Amino acid sequence: MTPLLAVGLSVLLHVSWNLLTRRTHSDANFLWWIVGLHVLTFAPLALPGFLHAAQEAPVLYLCAAISGVANGLYFLGLRAAYHVAPASAVYPMVRSSPLLIAVVETLFFAREFPLASWLAILVAAAGLWLIATSSHDGVRRLSRAWPYALFAAAMTVIYSLSDKVAAAHLDGLDVALGYVCVNYAIGWLFLCAEQKRRTKRWVPAITPSKRALLIGTLGVGTAYALVIYAMRWLPAAYAVTLTNAGIVLTVLLGIVWLKEHEGWRQRAVGAGLVVMGLVGVGVLSA
């Protein structure tokens, strides 16, 4: 499987469970269900391969711990932002993190990006900000959400770079799935603590539909593992930028399927800029 194909499959899976999240009642805490179920489903199959790889490269234990904590904090930051601003405004802002990832890779990992890469990543980030600010109500509420969104973006930088280090030692998608299971098991503990603090219940009051749970369980960690698999060959900034194709699909489906027409012209322009950035990164990655 080529890196670009892996990212493409990841995008489709990511879009599927994200759309289900938007159509599921917030009291169901959909992410709590699908992250926990993903670990329960895939750990028995994939964990042995990860443990074997970790015996050969103990740094994988450290990477899984760092990414797990960063993912858990990312979940908390994202949910806090969603409480004060719509997901359609917050999430694109958070996903502009490849620009920060490229800066950190350059400063601390001695990665050299050509000027064309910086331009492509910057154009994609500009498109994401246009999408984030396309709703008048979203812009007003985004002013209160930006500290949480910025925190979530910072956590994205940390776990993405940790995953990049781990990727060199993950020989195969099955091993990457085992790594994600350890990572997500740690992150799920943060979701449990947030669920208990917010609702005084360990288990959400509402259970999502079986179809939604099946799609989310299969997609949430598999999409993540595919990106990590692609990082064996791609810089972290490239891999994360390419996954933002999912936001473009979500915007288009939101306009056509969910009838989200407010600010659709600005969102369409923003999506166009993201596509331009993705094409640039894709050409440089090929």
ZADO-1210 file (C-alpha; in nm, 4 decimals, padded with zeros to 6 digits):
<atoms>
<atom x="00.0000" y="00.0000" z="00.0000" code="MET" pos="1"/>
<atom x="00.1420" y="00.3392" z="-00.0998" code="THR" pos="2"/>
<atom x="00.1517" y="00.6287" z="00.1511" code="PRO" pos="3"/>
<atom x="-00.0954" y="00.8357" z="-00.0525" code="LEU" pos="4"/>
<atom x="-00.3383" y="00.5421" z="-00.0773" code="LEU" pos="5"/>
<atom x="-00.3132" y="00.4902" z="00.2981" code="ALA" pos="6"/>
<atom x="-00.3946" y="00.8570" z="00.3607" code="VAL" pos="7"/>
<atom x="-00.6820" y="00.8422" z="00.1096" code="GLY" pos="8"/>
<atom x="-00.8405" y="00.5449" z="00.2874" code="LEU" pos="9"/>
<atom x="-00.7845" y="00.7210" z="00.6200" code="SER" pos="10"/>
<atom x="-00.9715" y="01.0269" z="00.4945" code="VAL" pos="11"/>
<atom x="-01.2763" y="00.8228" z="00.3899" code="LEU" pos="12"/>
<atom x="-01.2906" y="00.6457" z="00.7260" code="LEU" pos="13"/>
<atom x="-01.2369" y="00.9714" z="00.9150" code="HIS" pos="14"/>
<atom x="-01.5177" y="01.1473" z="00.7282" code="VAL" pos="15"/>
<atom x="-01.7583" y="00.8589" z="00.7926" code="SER" pos="16"/>
<atom x="-01.7260" y="00.8596" z="01.1704" code="TRP" pos="17"/>
<atom x="-01.7029" y="01.2400" z="01.1929" code="ASN" pos="18"/>
<atom x="-02.0335" y="01.2815" z="01.0089" code="LEU" pos="19"/>
<atom x="-02.1892" y="01.0278" z="01.2456" code="LEU" pos="20"/>
<atom x="-02.0550" y="01.2289" z="01.5398" code="THR" pos="21"/>
<atom x="-02.2336" y="01.5394" z="01.4109" code="ARG" pos="22"/>
<atom x="-02.5595" y="01.3453" z="01.3739" code="ARG" pos="23"/>
<atom x="-02.5430" y="01.1809" z="01.7188" code="THR" pos="24"/>
<atom x="-02.6852" y="01.3475" z="02.0310" code="HIS" pos="25"/>
<atom x="-02.4130" y="01.5158" z="02.2363" code="SER" pos="26"/>
<atom x="-02.5267" y="01.3298" z="02.5501" code="ASP" pos="27"/>
<atom x="-02.4275" y="01.0037" z="02.3794" code="ALA" pos="28"/>
<atom x="-02.0599" y="01.1116" z="02.3918" code="ASN" pos="29"/>
<atom x="-01.9987" y="00.9248" z="02.0663" code="PHE" pos="30"/>
<atom x="-01.6188" y="00.9480" z="02.0898" code="LEU" pos="31"/>
<atom x="-01.6251" y="00.7796" z="02.4325" code="TRP" pos="32"/>
<atom x="-01.8061" y="00.4819" z="02.2833" code="TRP" pos="33"/>
<atom x="-01.6090" y="00.4329" z="01.9643" code="ILE" pos="34"/>
<atom x="-01.2601" y="00.4871" z="02.1109" code="VAL" pos="35"/>
<atom x="-01.3294" y="00.2387" z="02.3906" code="GLY" pos="36"/>
<atom x="-01.4918" y="-00.0147" z="02.1569" code="LEU" pos="37"/>
<atom x="-01.2070" y="00.0187" z="01.9067" code="HIS" pos="38"/>
<atom x="-00.9554" y="-00.0762" z="02.1764" code="VAL" pos="39"/>
<atom x="-01.1689" y="-00.3709" z="02.2943" code="LEU" pos="40"/>
<atom x="-01.2168" y="-00.4947" z="01.9365" code="THR" pos="41"/>
<atom x="-00.8673" y="-00.4586" z="01.7941" code="PHE" pos="42"/>
<atom x="-00.6355" y="-00.5006" z="02.0946" code="ALA" pos="43"/>
<atom x="-00.6636" y="-00.8841" z="02.1097" code="PRO" pos="44"/>
<atom x="-00.5664" y="-00.9038" z="01.7405" code="LEU" pos="45"/>
<atom x="-00.3093" y="-00.6263" z="01.7061" code="ALA" pos="46"/>
<atom x="-00.1499" y="-00.5869" z="02.0502" code="LEU" pos="47"/>
<atom x="00.0823" y="-00.8928" z="02.0247" code="PRO" pos="48"/>
<atom x="00.2426" y="-00.7507" z="01.7101" code="GLY" pos="49"/>
<atom x="00.2992" y="-00.4148" z="01.8800" code="PHE" pos="50"/>
<atom x="00.4510" y="-00.5766" z="02.1910" code="LEU" pos="51"/>
<atom x="00.6891" y="-00.7764" z="01.9731" code="HIS" pos="52"/>
<atom x="00.7938" y="-00.4585" z="01.7879" code="ALA" pos="53"/>
<atom x="00.8356" y="-00.2743" z="02.1202" code="ALA" pos="54"/>
<atom x="01.0731" y="-00.5440" z="02.2447" code="GLN" pos="55"/>
<atom x="01.2936" y="-00.4672" z="01.9450" code="GLU" pos="56"/>
<atom x="01.2489" y="-00.0884" z="01.9798" code="ALA" pos="57"/>
<atom x="01.1566" y="00.0137" z="02.3395" code="PRO" pos="58"/>
<atom x="01.1132" y="00.3755" z="02.2223" code="VAL" pos="59"/>
<atom x="00.7675" y="00.2628" z="02.1056" code="LEU" pos="60"/>
<atom x="00.6524" y="00.2428" z="02.4680" code="TYR" pos="61"/>
<atom x="00.7555" y="00.6059" z="02.5215" code="LEU" pos="62"/>
<atom x="00.5952" y="00.7184" z="02.1950" code="CYS" pos="63"/>
<atom x="00.2685" y="00.5405" z="02.2792" code="ALA" pos="64"/>
<atom x="00.2648" y="00.7014" z="02.6245" code="ALA" pos="65"/>
<atom x="00.3360" y="01.0515" z="02.4895" code="ILE" pos="66"/>
<atom x="00.0802" y="01.0188" z="02.2091" code="SER" pos="67"/>
<atom x="-00.1771" y="00.8661" z="02.4429" code="GLY" pos="68"/>
<atom x="-00.1560" y="01.1532" z="02.6914" code="VAL" pos="69"/>
<atom x="-00.1481" y="01.4120" z="02.4097" code="ALA" pos="70"/>
<atom x="-00.4519" y="01.2496" z="02.2454" code="ASN" pos="71"/>
<atom x="-00.6379" y="01.2468" z="02.5764" code="GLY" pos="72"/>
<atom x="-00.5662" y="01.6160" z="02.6315" code="LEU" pos="73"/>
<atom x="-00.6586" y="01.6829" z="02.2671" code="TYR" pos="74"/>
<atom x="-00.9981" y="01.5187" z="02.3258" code="PHE" pos="75"/>
<atom x="-01.0556" y="01.7361" z="02.6330" code="LEU" pos="76"/>
<atom x="-00.9493" y="02.0560" z="02.4570" code="GLY" pos="77"/>
<atom x="-01.1703" y="01.9801" z="02.1597" code="LEU" pos="78"/>
<atom x="-01.4753" y="01.9012" z="02.3731" code="ARG" pos="79"/>
<atom x="-01.4238" y="02.2200" z="02.5771" code="ALA" pos="80"/>
<atom x="-01.4087" y="02.4221" z="02.2550" code="ALA" pos="81"/>
<atom x="-01.7232" y="02.2519" z="02.1252" code="TYR" pos="82"/>
<atom x="-01.9132" y="02.3654" z="02.4352" code="HIS" pos="83"/>
<atom x="-01.8683" y="02.7328" z="02.3393" code="VAL" pos="84"/>
<atom x="-01.8493" y="02.7223" z="01.9577" code="ALA" pos="85"/>
<atom x="-01.9840" y="02.4976" z="01.6798" code="PRO" pos="86"/>
<atom x="-01.7681" y="02.2076" z="01.5606" code="ALA" pos="87"/>
<atom x="-01.7847" y="02.3457" z="01.2049" code="SER" pos="88"/>
<atom x="-01.5860" y="02.6498" z="01.3269" code="ALA" pos="89"/>
<atom x="-01.3572" y="02.4880" z="01.5839" code="VAL" pos="90"/>
<atom x="-01.2383" y="02.1778" z="01.4003" code="TYR" pos="91"/>
<atom x="-01.0938" y="02.3504" z="01.0892" code="PRO" pos="92"/>
<atom x="-00.9031" y="02.5882" z="01.3184" code="MET" pos="93"/>
<atom x="-00.7547" y="02.2955" z="01.5094" code="VAL" pos="94"/>
<atom x="-00.6647" y="02.1154" z="01.1854" code="ARG" pos="95"/>
<atom x="-00.4464" y="02.4055" z="01.0706" code="SER" pos="96"/>
<atom x="-00.1816" y="02.2452" z="01.2952" code="SER" pos="97"/>
<atom x="00.0397" y="02.1190" z="01.0023" code="PRO" pos="98"/>
<atom x="00.1905" y="02.4676" z="00.9893" code="LEU" pos="99"/>
<atom x="00.3013" y="02.4287" z="01.3530" code="LEU" pos="100"/>
<atom x="00.4155" y="02.0714" z="01.2859" code="ILE" pos="101"/>
<atom x="00.6349" y="02.1866" z="00.9958" code="ALA" pos="102"/>
<atom x="00.7932" y="02.4555" z="01.2144" code="VAL" pos="103"/>
<atom x="00.8721" y="02.2061" z="01.4923" code="VAL" pos="104"/>
<atom x="01.0021" y="01.9452" z="01.2460" code="GLU" pos="105"/>
<atom x="01.2336" y="02.2094" z="01.1002" code="THR" pos="106"/>
<atom x="01.3619" y="02.3400" z="01.4341" code="LEU" pos="107"/>
<atom x="01.3964" y="02.0178" z="01.6309" code="PHE" pos="108"/>
<atom x="01.4074" y="01.7312" z="01.3795" code="PHE" pos="109"/>
<atom x="01.6361" y="01.8888" z="01.1184" code="ALA" pos="110"/>
<atom x="01.3727" y="01.8416" z="00.8486" code="ARG" pos="111"/>
<atom x="01.4192" y="02.0664" z="00.5466" code="GLU" pos="112"/>
<atom x="01.1050" y="02.1652" z="00.3572" code="PHE" pos="113"/>
<atom x="01.1276" y="02.3268" z="00.0130" code="PRO" pos="114"/>
<atom x="00.9653" y="02.6662" z="-00.0318" code="LEU" pos="115"/>
<atom x="00.6858" y="02.5056" z="-00.2359" code="ALA" pos="116"/>
<atom x="00.5953" y="02.2898" z="00.0669" code="SER" pos="117"/>
<atom x="00.5678" y="02.5903" z="00.2961" code="TRP" pos="118"/>
<atom x="00.3485" y="02.7663" z="00.0399" code="LEU" pos="119"/>
<atom x="00.1197" y="02.4624" z="-00.0033" code="ALA" pos="120"/>
<atom x="00.0802" y="02.4140" z="00.3736" code="ILE" pos="121"/>
<atom x="00.0148" y="02.7866" z="00.4216" code="LEU" pos="122"/>
<atom x="-00.2504" y="02.7948" z="00.1443" code="VAL" pos="123"/>
<atom x="-00.4255" y="02.4918" z="00.2992" code="ALA" pos="124"/>
<atom x="-00.4169" y="02.6579" z="00.6437" code="ALA" pos="125"/>
<atom x="-00.5664" y="02.9783" z="00.4982" code="ALA" pos="126"/>
<atom x="-00.8477" y="02.7729" z="00.3475" code="GLY" pos="127"/>
<atom x="-00.9175" y="02.6096" z="00.6836" code="LEU" pos="128"/>
<atom x="-00.9411" y="02.9497" z="00.8519" code="TRP" pos="129"/>
<atom x="-01.1881" y="03.0670" z="00.5866" code="LEU" pos="130"/>
<atom x="-01.4004" y="02.7595" z="00.6585" code="ILE" pos="131"/>
<atom x="-01.3760" y="02.8186" z="01.0337" code="ALA" pos="132"/>
<atom x="-01.4938" y="03.1809" z="01.0045" code="THR" pos="133"/>
<atom x="-01.7676" y="03.1267" z="00.7457" code="SER" pos="134"/>
<atom x="-02.0522" y="03.1527" z="00.9986" code="SER" pos="135"/>
<atom x="-02.1255" y="03.4881" z="01.1655" code="HIS" pos="136"/>
<atom x="-02.2414" y="03.3110" z="01.4799" code="ASP" pos="137"/>
<atom x="-01.9387" y="03.0819" z="01.4620" code="GLY" pos="138"/>
<atom x="-01.6986" y="03.3777" z="01.4455" code="VAL" pos="139"/>
<atom x="-01.8571" y="03.5409" z="01.7511" code="ARG" pos="140"/>
<atom x="-01.8431" y="03.2221" z="01.9545" code="ARG" pos="141"/>
<atom x="-01.5005" y="03.1280" z="01.8175" code="LEU" pos="142"/>
<atom x="-01.3530" y="03.4235" z="02.0051" code="SER" pos="143"/>
<atom x="-01.4311" y="03.2348" z="02.3274" code="ARG" pos="144"/>
<atom x="-01.3213" y="02.8963" z="02.1956" code="ALA" pos="145"/>
<atom x="-00.9814" y="02.9832" z="02.0508" code="TRP" pos="146"/>
<atom x="-00.7751" y="02.9093" z="02.3679" code="PRO" pos="147"/>
<atom x="-00.9175" y="02.5562" z="02.3777" code="TYR" pos="148"/>
<atom x="-00.8764" y="02.5156" z="02.0018" code="ALA" pos="149"/>
<atom x="-00.5157" y="02.6357" z="02.0174" code="LEU" pos="150"/>
<atom x="-00.4478" y="02.3917" z="02.3013" code="PHE" pos="151"/>
<atom x="-00.5976" y="02.1067" z="02.0956" code="ALA" pos="152"/>
<atom x="-00.3817" y="02.2103" z="01.7966" code="ALA" pos="153"/>
<atom x="-00.0717" y="02.2046" z="02.0186" code="ALA" pos="154"/>
<atom x="-00.1595" y="01.8518" z="02.1327" code="MET" pos="155"/>
<atom x="-00.1976" y="01.7545" z="01.7656" code="THR" pos="156"/>
<atom x="00.1598" y="01.8711" z="01.7072" code="VAL" pos="157"/>
<atom x="00.2876" y="01.6634" z="02.0008" code="ILE" pos="158"/>
<atom x="00.1159" y="01.3362" z="01.9149" code="TYR" pos="159"/>
<atom x="00.1841" y="01.3734" z="01.5416" code="SER" pos="160"/>
<atom x="00.5592" y="01.4138" z="01.5958" code="LEU" pos="161"/>
<atom x="00.5617" y="01.1332" z="01.8526" code="SER" pos="162"/>
<atom x="00.3794" y="00.9135" z="01.5994" code="ASP" pos="163"/>
<atom x="00.6367" y="01.0095" z="01.3350" code="LYS" pos="164"/>
<atom x="00.9164" y="00.8777" z="01.5599" code="VAL" pos="165"/>
<atom x="00.7183" y="00.5591" z="01.6258" code="ALA" pos="166"/>
<atom x="00.6337" y="00.5044" z="01.2579" code="ALA" pos="167"/>
<atom x="00.9917" y="00.4105" z="01.1726" code="ALA" pos="168"/>
<atom x="00.9572" y="00.1057" z="01.4010" code="HIS" pos="169"/>
<atom x="00.6036" y="-00.0017" z="01.3038" code="LEU" pos="170"/>
<atom x="00.6529" y="-00.2596" z="01.0311" code="ASP" pos="171"/>
<atom x="00.3048" y="-00.3053" z="00.8918" code="GLY" pos="172"/>
<atom x="-00.0484" y="-00.1790" z="00.9393" code="LEU" pos="173"/>
<atom x="-00.1280" y="-00.4491" z="01.1971" code="ASP" pos="174"/>
<atom x="00.1558" y="-00.3269" z="01.4209" code="VAL" pos="175"/>
<atom x="00.0379" y="00.0322" z="01.3746" code="ALA" pos="176"/>
<atom x="-00.3099" y="-00.0768" z="01.4876" code="LEU" pos="177"/>
<atom x="-00.1576" y="-00.2258" z="01.8027" code="GLY" pos="178"/>
<atom x="00.0235" y="00.1009" z="01.8681" code="TYR" pos="179"/>
<atom x="-00.3041" y="00.2915" z="01.8249" code="VAL" pos="180"/>
<atom x="-00.4777" y="00.0568" z="02.0709" code="CYS" pos="181"/>
<atom x="-00.2223" y="00.1397" z="02.3433" code="VAL" pos="182"/>
<atom x="-00.2386" y="00.5069" z="02.2513" code="ASN" pos="183"/>
<atom x="-00.6194" y="00.5150" z="02.2551" code="TYR" pos="184"/>
<atom x="-00.6458" y="00.3142" z="02.5778" code="ALA" pos="185"/>
<atom x="-00.4598" y="00.5982" z="02.7499" code="ILE" pos="186"/>
<atom x="-00.6640" y="00.8643" z="02.5720" code="GLY" pos="187"/>
<atom x="-00.9895" y="00.6871" z="02.6646" code="TRP" pos="188"/>
<atom x="-00.9060" y="00.7285" z="03.0348" code="LEU" pos="189"/>
<atom x="-00.9166" y="01.1051" z="02.9810" code="PHE" pos="190"/>
<atom x="-01.2551" y="01.0692" z="02.8079" code="LEU" pos="191"/>
<atom x="-01.3809" y="00.8658" z="03.1053" code="CYS" pos="192"/>
<atom x="-01.2655" y="01.1306" z="03.3536" code="ALA" pos="193"/>
<atom x="-01.4300" y="01.4062" z="03.1475" code="GLU" pos="194"/>
<atom x="-01.7516" y="01.2044" z="03.1170" code="GLN" pos="195"/>
<atom x="-01.7677" y="01.1499" z="03.4936" code="LYS" pos="196"/>
<atom x="-01.6827" y="01.5121" z="03.5768" code="ARG" pos="197"/>
<atom x="-01.9366" y="01.6564" z="03.3358" code="ARG" pos="198"/>
<atom x="-02.2324" y="01.4226" z="03.3899" code="THR" pos="199"/>
<atom x="-02.1575" y="01.2441" z="03.7215" code="LYS" pos="200"/>
<atom x="-02.1884" y="00.9192" z="03.5235" code="ARG" pos="201"/>
<atom x="-01.9166" y="00.6840" z="03.4005" code="TRP" pos="202"/>
<atom x="-02.1320" y="00.5673" z="03.1085" code="VAL" pos="203"/>
<atom x="-02.3163" y="00.8142" z="02.8786" code="PRO" pos="204"/>
<atom x="-02.6916" y="00.8333" z="02.9270" code="ALA" pos="205"/>
<atom x="-02.7606" y="00.7637" z="02.5588" code="ILE" pos="206"/>
<atom x="-02.6320" y="00.4724" z="02.3522" code="THR" pos="207"/>
<atom x="-02.5745" y="00.5491" z="01.9797" code="PRO" pos="208"/>
<atom x="-02.7318" y="00.3262" z="01.7166" code="SER" pos="209"/>
<atom x="-02.5657" y="-00.0082" z="01.6403" code="LYS" pos="210"/>
<atom x="-02.4883" y="00.1024" z="01.2839" code="ARG" pos="211"/>
<atom x="-02.3179" y="00.4208" z="01.4064" code="ALA" pos="212"/>
<atom x="-02.1202" y="00.2266" z="01.6664" code="LEU" pos="213"/>
<atom x="-02.0067" y="-00.0297" z="01.4089" code="LEU" pos="214"/>
<atom x="-01.8883" y="00.2308" z="01.1592" code="ILE" pos="215"/>
<atom x="-01.7261" y="00.4452" z="01.4277" code="GLY" pos="216"/>
<atom x="-01.5535" y="00.1510" z="01.5983" code="THR" pos="217"/>
<atom x="-01.4041" y="00.0249" z="01.2742" code="LEU" pos="218"/>
<atom x="-01.3125" y="00.3697" z="01.1459" code="GLY" pos="219"/>
<atom x="-01.1768" y="00.5795" z="01.4324" code="VAL" pos="220"/>
<atom x="-00.8571" y="00.3893" z="01.5067" code="GLY" pos="221"/>
<atom x="-00.8056" y="00.2398" z="01.1620" code="THR" pos="222"/>
<atom x="-00.8012" y="00.5890" z="01.0084" code="ALA" pos="223"/>
<atom x="-00.5388" y="00.6924" z="01.2642" code="TYR" pos="224"/>
<atom x="-00.3270" y="00.3797" z="01.2035" code="ALA" pos="225"/>
<atom x="-00.3277" y="00.4411" z="00.8279" code="LEU" pos="226"/>
<atom x="-00.1874" y="00.7925" z="00.8788" code="VAL" pos="227"/>
<atom x="00.0870" y="00.6580" z="01.1073" code="ILE" pos="228"/>
<atom x="00.1631" y="00.3899" z="00.8477" code="TYR" pos="229"/>
<atom x="00.2013" y="00.6636" z="00.5834" code="ALA" pos="230"/>
<atom x="00.4382" y="00.8536" z="00.8155" code="MET" pos="231"/>
<atom x="00.7015" y="00.5859" z="00.7572" code="ARG" pos="232"/>
<atom x="00.7637" y="00.7628" z="00.4269" code="TRP" pos="233"/>
<atom x="00.6056" y="01.1076" z="00.4614" code="LEU" pos="234"/>
<atom x="00.6993" y="01.3979" z="00.6911" code="PRO" pos="235"/>
<atom x="00.4422" y="01.4412" z="00.9674" code="ALA" pos="236"/>
<atom x="00.3433" y="01.7837" z="00.8308" code="ALA" pos="237"/>
<atom x="00.2672" y="01.6313" z="00.4886" code="TYR" pos="238"/>
<atom x="00.0669" y="01.3392" z="00.6298" code="ALA" pos="239"/>
<atom x="-00.1483" y="01.5594" z="00.8561" code="VAL" pos="240"/>
<atom x="-00.2020" y="01.8157" z="00.5782" code="THR" pos="241"/>
<atom x="-00.3227" y="01.5454" z="00.3390" code="LEU" pos="242"/>
<atom x="-00.5724" y="01.4148" z="00.5941" code="THR" pos="243"/>
<atom x="-00.7430" y="01.7555" z="00.5797" code="ASN" pos="244"/>
<atom x="-00.9013" y="01.6352" z="00.2566" code="ALA" pos="245"/>
<atom x="-01.1585" y="01.4974" z="00.4976" code="GLY" pos="246"/>
<atom x="-01.2599" y="01.8507" z="00.5942" code="ILE" pos="247"/>
<atom x="-01.3171" y="01.9341" z="00.2276" code="VAL" pos="248"/>
<atom x="-01.5458" y="01.6316" z="00.1911" code="LEU" pos="249"/>
<atom x="-01.7237" y="01.7195" z="00.5145" code="THR" pos="250"/>
<atom x="-01.7827" y="02.0775" z="00.3944" code="VAL" pos="251"/>
<atom x="-01.9226" y="01.9590" z="00.0618" code="LEU" pos="252"/>
<atom x="-02.1429" y="01.6942" z="00.2244" code="LEU" pos="253"/>
<atom x="-02.2566" y="01.9495" z="00.4829" code="GLY" pos="254"/>
<atom x="-02.3697" y="02.1883" z="00.2090" code="ILE" pos="255"/>
<atom x="-02.5327" y="01.9251" z="-00.0130" code="VAL" pos="256"/>
<atom x="-02.6544" y="01.6603" z="00.2320" code="TRP" pos="257"/>
<atom x="-02.7014" y="01.8366" z="00.5677" code="LEU" pos="258"/>
<atom x="-02.8261" y="02.1602" z="00.4017" code="LYS" pos="259"/>
<atom x="-02.5761" y="02.3790" z="00.5924" code="GLU" pos="260"/>
<atom x="-02.6161" y="02.6823" z="00.3673" code="HIS" pos="261"/>
<atom x="-02.5044" y="02.9659" z="00.5962" code="GLU" pos="262"/>
<atom x="-02.1758" y="03.1082" z="00.4677" code="GLY" pos="263"/>
<atom x="-02.1532" y="02.8350" z="00.2052" code="TRP" pos="264"/>
<atom x="-01.9728" y="03.0553" z="-00.0477" code="ARG" pos="265"/>
<atom x="-01.6886" y="03.1328" z="00.1920" code="GLN" pos="266"/>
<atom x="-01.6702" y="02.7671" z="00.2921" code="ARG" pos="267"/>
<atom x="-01.6544" y="02.6672" z="-00.0743" code="ALA" pos="268"/>
<atom x="-01.3684" y="02.9133" z="-00.1367" code="VAL" pos="269"/>
<atom x="-01.1910" y="02.7855" z="00.1723" code="GLY" pos="270"/>
<atom x="-01.2366" y="02.4268" z="00.0564" code="ALA" pos="271"/>
<atom x="-01.0904" y="02.5261" z="-00.2811" code="GLY" pos="272"/>
<atom x="-00.7793" y="02.6686" z="-00.1130" code="LEU" pos="273"/>
<atom x="-00.7420" y="02.3535" z="00.0954" code="VAL" pos="274"/>
<atom x="-00.7605" y="02.1447" z="-00.2228" code="VAL" pos="275"/>
<atom x="-00.4901" y="02.3618" z="-00.3834" code="MET" pos="276"/>
<atom x="-00.2664" y="02.3065" z="-00.0806" code="GLY" pos="277"/>
<atom x="-00.3375" y="01.9326" z="-00.0822" code="LEU" pos="278"/>
<atom x="-00.2518" y="01.9047" z="-00.4505" code="VAL" pos="279"/>
<atom x="00.0773" y="02.0850" z="-00.3855" code="GLY" pos="280"/>
<atom x="00.1678" y="01.8586" z="-00.0957" code="VAL" pos="281"/>
<atom x="00.0530" y="01.5522" z="-00.2905" code="GLY" pos="282"/>
<atom x="00.2782" y="01.6357" z="-00.5852" code="VAL" pos="283"/>
<atom x="00.5747" y="01.6880" z="-00.3516" code="LEU" pos="284"/>
<atom x="00.4965" y="01.3585" z="-00.1722" code="SER" pos="285"/>
<atom x="00.4675" y="01.1473" z="-00.4868" code="ALA" pos="286"/>
</atoms>
